[in-house]
């Protein structure tokens, strides 16, 4: 595996959450810089064997919005 993908969302209470696709990795942080550092740390802990560890993490930011359709 060369890459691991994280879905990142703004948390309702502030900050951000990140969840890896196809792996049991979840982390959160108050800022995007802190979140990136937490993702690195979580991946290193999850994949202790360097030969199986992904070389890259892709961060896919998901932003949900609602708009009124009422006239």
Secondary structure, 3 states (H helix, E strand, C coil): CCEEEEEEEECCCCCEEEEECCCCCEEEECCHHHHHHHHHHHHHHHCCCCCCCCCEEEEEEECCCCCCCCC
